Amino acid sequence: MRAAPTILHLDMDAFFAAAEQAAKPSLRGKPVVVGGLGPRGVVATASYEARRFGVHSAMPMAQARRLAPNAAYLVPRFSLYRSVSDQVMALLARLSPLVEPLSLDEAFVDLEAGGAAYDSATAREAGERLRRDILGTTGLTGSVGLAGSKMLAKIASEEAKPDGLVLIEPGTERELLGPKSVRVLPGVGPATGEHLRRAGMTTVADLAEAGEDELVRLLGRAHGAALARMALGHDDRPVVAERDAKSVSVEDTFDTDLHDRVRIRIEVERLADRCVERLRASGHSGRTIVLKVRRYDFSTLTRSETLRGPTDAPAVVREAAARLLEAVDTTGGVRLLGVGVSGLADYTQEDLFAQAADEREPAEGASAQAVEEGLTAEPEAAAAPAERHWPAGRDVRHAVYGPGWVQGSGVGRVTVRFEEPGSPPGRVRTFLVDDPDLEPSDPLPLVPPAG
């Protein structure tokens, strides 16, 4: 534990939804929900306007629609979020060489290591300056927590939401933590919280009073001892600049169960290609290919195959995933598929067979576009033109009207609102889904507020 609150935790406010509101002037101040839009989709982020209706992250999208039927429901645009995240992380790097990213919108910073702060006054100054810089650079807001440990800094940033700063003075930890729910402590999820409740412990003060021996008896040596320390405000975990990834994976939940083996294989190969994209973006290769299959009855199977050396070749990962699929019974239907790579390394063992396979055509019976978009279910239908899909929130550009975003689509038509970051709310127009003048486009950069 430090004698000064020089560990900073930043958490961007409703990040995905806030980025969408900044990019789409007509949605500012209105409820926005970002996530999977299908029947089995879940909420990734809800704006604060949507949270007033009870919508929250990880909620089934169908439930969110019932709670907030008039909200804007949008697909995630990760290329935009990554771009904004890169800007935010660059600002954090100015404060210290020790920045520990937890996700696109969350990170710890060791202010002392960078000389940015050494006491409460300088820590608060650094935190407020960071919030101003984030707003000026991205147009978005972030909440900052400052404390002498990572655990308390994260608790402080949660109390600071939205768009605030909370500093916990060293020495006040037990007083602050005592009345809080046990769920505020890292590692206390619903199951552990319920177990503690049955034992009569609902607050952090209850844990501190129970002591280490009782918590070890209830939860086991490692978990009980760690929880006893945290209940007293003790947390000596350092800020770690490099968080080594142990695996890279992608998965999709389907709106309706998949039954056709050809379609299932195409989806597995598509997921394998996406997984390799992430693998390469992280600068890694891997030796173990993992296939995840959740069946119609919610039973989940995991199969893996370890290669003779690390690879980042798409064909090698595709073929390994396909081999694993052959050993899985998909009778009855498949709800979810996932492909991952573990056993990561920062080099690749060259594989001539993989290079040759990369030069081959896409999966037999499917066009390259169909494999990429997951649209082809039957080999004989591969050559048939597929109707273009326009998910709500997608960026588009019209040859006449310029940039905009999809507000909705159906019955062969797509409705687009033509506006961009920094413009006034735009006009809405409707087109046929196959209008040749309408094309998907990349997200435009966010425009910080003037002044």
C-alpha positions as CSV (number, residue, x, y, z in Angstrom):
1,M,0.0,0.0,0.0
2,R,1.3,3.4,-0.9
3,A,1.4,6.5,1.3
4,A,0.1,8.7,-1.6
5,P,-2.9,8.1,-4.0
6,T,-0.7,7.7,-7.1
7,I,-2.4,4.8,-8.7
8,L,-5.0,6.0,-11.2
9,H,-7.8,4.0,-12.7
10,L,-9.6,5.4,-15.8
11,D,-12.9,4.1,-17.0
12,M,-14.5,5.7,-20.0
13,D,-18.2,6.5,-19.5
14,A,-20.6,4.2,-21.4
15,F,-17.8,4.0,-24.0
16,F,-19.4,2.3,-27.0
17,A,-22.7,4.2,-26.6
18,A,-21.0,7.5,-26.0
19,A,-18.9,7.1,-29.1
20,E,-22.0,6.4,-31.1
21,Q,-23.7,9.5,-29.7
22,A,-20.6,11.6,-30.6
23,A,-20.6,10.1,-34.1
24,K,-24.4,10.5,-34.7
25,P,-25.6,14.0,-33.8
26,S,-29.3,13.0,-33.9
27,L,-28.7,10.5,-31.0
28,R,-27.1,12.9,-28.5
29,G,-29.1,13.0,-25.3
30,K,-31.2,10.0,-26.4
31,P,-31.2,6.4,-25.2
32,V,-28.7,4.3,-27.2
33,V,-28.0,0.5,-26.8
34,V,-25.0,-1.2,-28.5
35,G,-24.8,-4.9,-28.9
36,G,-26.0,-8.0,-30.8
37,L,-29.3,-7.2,-32.5
38,G,-30.5,-10.7,-33.1
39,P,-32.9,-12.6,-30.9
40,R,-30.0,-14.0,-28.8
41,G,-28.0,-10.8,-28.8
42,V,-26.8,-9.2,-25.6
43,V,-26.2,-5.6,-24.6
44,A,-22.5,-4.5,-24.8
45,T,-23.1,-1.0,-23.5
46,A,-26.1,1.2,-22.8
47,S,-26.0,5.0,-22.7
48,Y,-26.9,6.7,-19.4
49,E,-30.2,7.7,-20.9
50,A,-31.0,4.0,-21.6
51,R,-29.9,3.0,-18.1
52,R,-32.7,5.1,-16.7
53,F,-35.1,2.5,-18.2
54,G,-33.2,-0.4,-16.5
55,V,-31.0,-1.4,-19.5
56,H,-27.5,-2.6,-18.6
57,S,-24.6,-4.4,-20.1
58,A,-24.8,-8.2,-20.5
59,M,-28.6,-8.0,-20.5
60,P,-30.4,-10.0,-23.2
61,M,-31.2,-7.6,-26.1
62,A,-34.8,-8.8,-26.2
63,Q,-35.3,-7.7,-22.6
64,A,-33.6,-4.4,-23.3
65,R,-36.1,-3.8,-26.2
66,R,-39.0,-4.4,-23.8
67,L,-37.6,-2.0,-21.2
68,A,-36.7,0.8,-23.7
69,P,-38.6,0.2,-26.9
70,N,-37.8,3.7,-28.3
71,A,-34.1,3.5,-27.8
72,A,-31.7,3.4,-30.8
73,Y,-30.3,-0.2,-31.1
74,L,-27.0,-0.3,-33.0
75,V,-24.4,-2.9,-33.9
76,P,-20.9,-2.4,-32.5
77,R,-18.3,-0.6,-34.6
78,F,-15.0,-1.9,-33.2
79,S,-12.8,-0.1,-35.7
80,L,-14.1,3.2,-34.3
81,Y,-13.8,2.2,-30.7
82,R,-10.2,0.9,-31.2
83,S,-9.3,4.2,-32.9
84,V,-10.6,6.3,-30.0
85,S,-9.0,3.8,-27.5
86,D,-5.7,4.3,-29.1
87,Q,-6.0,8.1,-28.6
88,V,-6.9,7.6,-24.9
89,M,-4.1,5.2,-24.3
90,A,-1.6,7.6,-25.9
91,L,-2.7,10.3,-23.4
92,L,-2.1,7.8,-20.5
93,A,1.3,7.0,-21.9
94,R,2.3,10.7,-21.5
95,L,1.6,10.3,-17.7
96,S,3.7,7.2,-17.1
97,P,5.6,4.3,-18.7
98,L,3.5,2.0,-16.5
99,V,0.1,1.8,-18.1
100,E,-1.9,-1.4,-17.7
101,P,-4.8,-1.6,-20.2
102,L,-7.7,-3.8,-19.0
103,S,-9.9,-3.3,-22.1
104,L,-10.5,-0.7,-24.8
105,D,-12.0,1.7,-22.3
106,E,-10.3,1.0,-19.0
107,A,-6.7,1.1,-17.7
108,F,-4.5,1.5,-14.6
109,V,-1.7,4.1,-14.5
110,D,1.2,4.3,-12.0
111,L,1.6,8.1,-11.7
112,E,4.5,7.9,-9.4
113,A,6.5,5.8,-11.9
114,G,6.1,8.6,-14.5
115,G,6.8,11.4,-12.1
116,A,3.3,12.8,-12.7
117,A,2.4,12.7,-9.0
118,Y,3.9,12.2,-5.6
119,D,1.1,13.3,-3.2
120,S,-2.7,13.9,-3.1
121,A,-2.5,17.4,-4.6
122,T,-0.4,16.4,-7.6
123,A,-2.4,13.2,-8.1
124,R,-5.6,15.2,-8.3
125,E,-4.1,17.7,-10.7
126,A,-2.9,14.9,-13.0
127,G,-6.3,13.2,-12.9
128,E,-8.2,16.4,-13.7
129,R,-5.7,17.2,-16.5
130,L,-6.2,13.8,-18.0
131,R,-10.0,14.2,-18.0
132,R,-9.7,17.5,-19.8
133,D,-7.3,16.1,-22.4
134,I,-9.6,13.1,-23.1
135,L,-12.5,15.4,-23.7
136,G,-10.5,17.8,-25.8
137,T,-9.0,14.9,-27.9
138,T,-12.0,12.6,-28.3
139,G,-15.1,14.6,-27.3
140,L,-15.9,11.8,-24.8
141,T,-15.8,11.7,-21.0
142,G,-14.0,9.4,-18.6
143,S,-14.2,8.8,-14.8
144,V,-11.0,8.7,-12.7
145,G,-10.3,7.0,-9.4
146,L,-7.1,7.8,-7.4
147,A,-5.9,5.7,-4.5
148,G,-2.9,3.9,-3.0
149,S,-3.8,0.6,-4.6
150,K,-5.4,-0.8,-7.7
151,M,-8.4,-2.2,-5.9
152,L,-9.3,1.1,-4.3
153,A,-8.5,3.1,-7.4
154,K,-11.1,1.0,-9.3
155,I,-13.6,1.4,-6.6
156,A,-13.0,5.2,-6.7
157,S,-13.6,5.4,-10.4
158,E,-16.9,3.6,-10.1
159,E,-18.0,6.1,-7.5
160,A,-16.9,8.9,-9.8
161,K,-19.2,7.9,-12.6
162,P,-20.2,9.6,-14.8
163,D,-17.6,12.2,-15.7
164,G,-16.1,12.7,-12.3
165,L,-13.0,12.1,-10.1
166,V,-12.8,10.5,-6.7
167,L,-9.6,10.4,-4.6
168,I,-9.3,8.0,-1.7
169,E,-6.8,9.3,0.9
170,P,-4.5,6.5,2.2
171,G,-5.5,5.7,5.7
172,T,-9.2,6.0,5.1
173,E,-9.6,2.6,3.3
174,R,-11.3,0.7,6.1
175,E,-13.7,3.5,6.9
176,L,-14.7,3.8,3.2
177,L,-14.9,0.0,2.5
178,G,-16.7,-1.1,5.7
179,P,-20.3,-0.3,4.8
180,K,-20.0,-1.4,1.2
181,S,-21.4,-4.7,-0.2
182,V,-18.9,-7.6,-0.3
183,R,-19.5,-7.6,-4.1
184,V,-17.4,-4.5,-4.4
185,L,-14.2,-6.6,-3.8
186,P,-12.4,-8.2,-6.7
187,G,-13.2,-12.0,-7.0
188,V,-16.6,-11.8,-5.3
189,G,-19.1,-12.7,-7.9
190,P,-22.7,-13.8,-7.5
191,A,-21.9,-17.3,-6.3
192,T,-19.3,-16.2,-3.7
193,G,-21.5,-13.3,-2.6
194,E,-24.4,-15.7,-2.0
195,H,-22.2,-18.1,-0.1
196,L,-21.0,-15.3,2.2
197,R,-24.6,-14.0,2.6
198,R,-25.7,-17.4,3.9
199,A,-22.8,-17.2,6.4
200,G,-24.2,-13.8,7.5
201,M,-21.6,-11.6,5.8
202,T,-23.0,-8.9,3.5
203,T,-20.7,-6.0,4.0
204,V,-16.9,-5.6,3.8
205,A,-16.9,-4.8,7.5
206,D,-18.5,-8.2,8.1
207,L,-15.6,-9.8,6.3
208,A,-13.0,-7.8,8.3
209,E,-14.7,-8.8,11.6
210,A,-14.9,-12.5,10.6
211,G,-11.1,-12.6,10.1
212,E,-8.8,-14.7,7.9
213,D,-9.4,-18.0,9.6
214,E,-13.1,-18.0,9.1
215,L,-12.9,-16.8,5.5
216,V,-10.3,-19.6,4.7
217,R,-12.7,-22.1,6.3
218,L,-15.5,-20.9,4.1
219,L,-13.7,-20.2,0.8
220,G,-10.4,-22.1,0.9
221,R,-6.9,-21.0,1.6
222,A,-6.1,-18.8,-1.4
223,H,-9.4,-17.1,-1.9
224,G,-10.1,-16.7,1.8
225,A,-6.7,-15.2,2.6
226,A,-6.9,-12.8,-0.3
227,L,-10.4,-11.7,0.6
228,A,-9.4,-11.1,4.3
229,R,-6.5,-8.8,3.1
230,M,-8.8,-6.9,0.7
231,A,-11.4,-6.4,3.4
232,L,-8.8,-4.5,5.4
233,G,-8.0,-2.4,2.4
234,H,-4.7,-4.2,1.6
235,D,-3.7,-4.7,-2.1
236,D,-0.1,-4.6,-3.2
237,R,-0.6,-5.6,-6.8
238,P,1.7,-3.5,-9.0
239,V,0.6,-1.8,-12.2
240,V,2.0,-4.0,-15.0
241,A,2.7,-2.4,-18.4
242,E,2.5,-5.6,-20.4
243,R,-0.4,-8.0,-19.9
244,D,0.6,-11.2,-21.8
245,A,-2.3,-12.7,-23.6
246,K,-2.7,-16.4,-23.0
247,S,-5.1,-17.0,-25.9
248,V,-6.9,-15.3,-28.8
249,S,-10.5,-16.3,-29.7
250,V,-13.7,-15.2,-31.4
251,E,-17.2,-16.6,-31.2
252,D,-20.6,-16.0,-32.6
253,T,-24.1,-16.8,-31.2
254,F,-26.6,-17.4,-34.0
255,D,-30.1,-16.0,-34.2
256,T,-31.5,-19.5,-35.0
257,D,-29.9,-22.9,-34.4
258,L,-27.7,-24.1,-37.3
259,H,-28.5,-27.6,-38.5
260,D,-26.8,-27.9,-41.9
261,R,-23.3,-29.3,-41.6
262,V,-22.1,-27.3,-44.6
263,R,-23.2,-24.0,-43.1
264,I,-21.7,-25.0,-39.7
265,R,-18.4,-25.7,-41.4
266,I,-18.5,-22.4,-43.3
267,E,-19.1,-20.6,-40.1
268,V,-16.2,-22.3,-38.4
269,E,-13.9,-21.4,-41.2
270,R,-15.1,-17.8,-41.1
271,L,-14.4,-17.7,-37.4
272,A,-11.0,-19.2,-37.9
273,D,-10.1,-16.4,-40.3
274,R,-11.3,-13.7,-37.9
275,C,-9.3,-15.4,-35.1
276,V,-6.2,-15.2,-37.2
277,E,-6.7,-11.5,-37.9
278,R,-6.8,-10.9,-34.1
279,L,-3.8,-13.2,-33.6
280,R,-1.7,-11.3,-36.2
281,A,-2.9,-7.9,-34.8
282,S,-1.6,-8.9,-31.4
283,G,1.8,-9.8,-32.9
284,H,1.5,-13.5,-31.9
285,S,1.3,-17.0,-33.4
286,G,0.0,-20.1,-31.6
287,R,0.3,-23.8,-31.4
288,T,-3.0,-25.0,-30.0
289,I,-6.3,-24.6,-32.0
290,V,-9.5,-24.7,-29.9
291,L,-13.0,-25.2,-31.2
292,K,-16.0,-24.4,-29.0
293,V,-19.5,-25.6,-29.8
294,R,-22.7,-24.8,-27.8
295,R,-25.5,-27.1,-28.8
296,Y,-29.3,-26.6,-28.9
297,D,-29.6,-27.9,-25.3
298,F,-26.9,-25.4,-24.0
299,S,-24.4,-28.2,-23.5
300,T,-20.9,-26.8,-24.5
301,L,-18.2,-28.9,-26.0
302,T,-14.5,-27.8,-26.4
303,R,-12.0,-29.7,-28.6
304,S,-8.4,-28.8,-29.2
305,E,-5.5,-29.8,-31.4
306,T,-1.8,-28.9,-30.8
307,L,0.3,-28.4,-33.9
308,R,4.0,-29.2,-34.2
309,G,4.9,-25.5,-34.1
310,P,3.3,-22.1,-33.7
311,T,1.5,-20.6,-36.7
312,D,-0.5,-17.6,-37.8
313,A,-1.5,-19.1,-41.2
314,P,-5.2,-18.8,-41.9
315,A,-5.4,-22.1,-43.8
316,V,-3.7,-24.0,-41.0
317,V,-6.1,-22.7,-38.4
318,R,-9.1,-23.2,-40.7
319,E,-8.1,-26.8,-41.5
320,A,-7.4,-27.7,-37.8
321,A,-10.8,-26.2,-36.7
322,A,-12.5,-28.1,-39.5
323,R,-10.8,-31.4,-38.3
324,L,-12.0,-30.7,-34.8
325,L,-15.5,-30.1,-36.0
326,E,-15.6,-33.5,-37.6
327,A,-15.4,-35.1,-34.2
328,V,-18.4,-33.1,-32.8
329,D,-22.0,-34.3,-33.0
330,T,-24.1,-31.3,-34.1
331,T,-27.4,-33.3,-34.3
332,G,-30.2,-31.2,-32.9
333,G,-28.6,-27.9,-33.8
334,V,-25.9,-25.5,-32.8
335,R,-26.4,-22.2,-30.9
336,L,-22.8,-20.9,-30.7
337,L,-19.5,-21.6,-32.4
338,G,-16.1,-20.3,-31.4
339,V,-12.5,-20.7,-32.6
340,G,-9.4,-19.8,-30.5
341,V,-5.7,-20.1,-30.5
342,S,-3.6,-20.7,-27.4
343,G,0.0,-21.5,-26.6
344,L,1.0,-18.1,-28.0
345,A,4.4,-17.2,-29.2
346,D,5.9,-14.1,-30.7
347,Y,7.3,-15.9,-33.8
348,T,6.0,-18.3,-36.5
349,Q,7.5,-21.5,-37.6
350,E,7.3,-21.4,-41.4
351,D,5.0,-23.9,-42.9
352,L,5.2,-24.4,-46.7
353,F,2.1,-26.5,-46.7
354,A,0.2,-23.6,-45.1
355,Q,1.6,-21.1,-47.6
356,A,0.4,-23.3,-50.5
357,A,-3.0,-23.7,-48.9
358,D,-3.3,-19.9,-48.5
359,E,-3.1,-19.6,-52.3
360,R,-6.1,-21.9,-52.9
361,E,-9.6,-20.8,-53.5
362,P,-12.0,-20.3,-50.5
363,A,-14.0,-23.3,-49.2
364,E,-15.4,-25.4,-51.9
365,G,-18.9,-24.4,-53.0
366,A,-18.7,-20.9,-51.5
367,S,-17.7,-17.6,-52.9
368,A,-15.0,-15.6,-51.1
369,Q,-17.6,-12.9,-50.2
370,A,-20.1,-15.6,-48.9
371,V,-17.5,-17.2,-46.7
372,E,-16.5,-13.7,-45.3
373,E,-20.1,-12.7,-44.6
374,G,-21.3,-16.1,-43.5
375,L,-24.2,-16.0,-46.0
376,T,-23.9,-19.3,-47.9
377,A,-25.7,-22.3,-46.5
378,E,-25.8,-24.7,-49.5
379,P,-23.0,-25.3,-52.0
380,E,-25.4,-25.1,-55.0
381,A,-26.6,-21.7,-53.8
382,A,-23.2,-20.2,-53.7
383,A,-23.4,-18.5,-57.1
384,A,-26.8,-16.9,-56.4
385,P,-26.6,-13.2,-55.5
386,A,-27.4,-12.5,-51.8
387,E,-29.4,-9.5,-50.7
388,R,-27.1,-7.0,-49.0
389,H,-27.4,-6.8,-45.3
390,W,-27.6,-3.4,-43.6
391,P,-27.4,-3.7,-39.8
392,A,-28.6,-0.7,-37.8
393,G,-25.7,1.7,-37.0
394,R,-23.5,0.7,-39.9
395,D,-21.6,3.4,-41.7
396,V,-22.5,4.1,-45.3
397,R,-21.8,6.5,-48.1
398,H,-24.2,7.5,-50.9
399,A,-22.9,8.8,-54.2
400,V,-25.2,11.8,-54.0
401,Y,-25.9,12.4,-50.3
402,G,-22.5,11.6,-48.8
403,P,-21.8,9.9,-45.5
404,G,-24.5,8.6,-43.1
405,W,-25.5,5.6,-41.1
406,V,-28.2,2.9,-41.3
407,Q,-31.2,3.7,-39.1
408,G,-33.1,0.5,-40.1
409,S,-33.8,-1.9,-42.9
410,G,-36.4,-4.4,-43.9
411,V,-38.7,-5.6,-46.7
412,G,-36.1,-4.8,-49.3
413,R,-35.4,-1.3,-48.2
414,V,-32.9,0.5,-46.0
415,T,-33.3,3.8,-44.2
416,V,-30.3,6.1,-43.8
417,R,-29.7,9.2,-41.8
418,F,-27.2,11.5,-43.5
419,E,-25.1,13.2,-40.8
420,E,-21.5,12.9,-39.5
421,P,-19.6,13.9,-36.4
422,G,-19.7,17.7,-35.9
423,S,-22.7,18.2,-38.2
424,P,-26.2,19.1,-37.2
425,P,-28.7,16.3,-37.0
426,G,-29.3,15.0,-40.6
427,R,-32.1,14.1,-42.9
428,V,-33.5,10.6,-43.4
429,R,-33.9,8.9,-46.8
430,T,-34.9,5.4,-47.8
431,F,-33.4,3.3,-50.6
432,L,-33.7,-0.1,-52.1
433,V,-31.2,-2.5,-50.4
434,D,-29.4,-3.0,-53.6
435,D,-29.2,0.6,-54.6
436,P,-25.8,0.8,-56.5
437,D,-25.2,4.4,-55.2
438,L,-25.2,3.2,-51.5
439,E,-22.1,1.5,-50.2
440,P,-20.7,0.5,-46.8
441,S,-17.9,2.8,-45.5
442,D,-15.4,3.2,-42.7
443,P,-16.3,5.2,-39.6
444,L,-15.4,8.9,-39.7
445,P,-13.2,10.3,-36.9
446,L,-15.0,11.8,-33.9
447,V,-14.9,15.6,-33.7
448,P,-14.1,17.1,-30.2
449,P,-16.4,19.9,-29.1
450,A,-15.4,23.4,-30.1
451,G,-13.4,25.3,-27.5
